[in-house]
């Protein structure tokens, strides 16, 4: 099985969910690792990971989103 690579990090849960949905709609599996502090949401990130062999495809899809500015 291919290793998972970090493709995106944000502090906004809604943004992470939108990116996850967009990738999954394009048949790219996504794993989310929430590293935010549960009491202070301004500490830590929400990281999105994709399989290494799909990383280039995921990057191309991410570049097309308005969130990626």
Secondary structure, 3 states (H helix, E strand, C coil): CCCEEEEEEECCHHHHHHHHHHHHHCCCCCEEEECCCCCCCCCCCEEEEEEHHHHHHHHHHHHCCCCCC
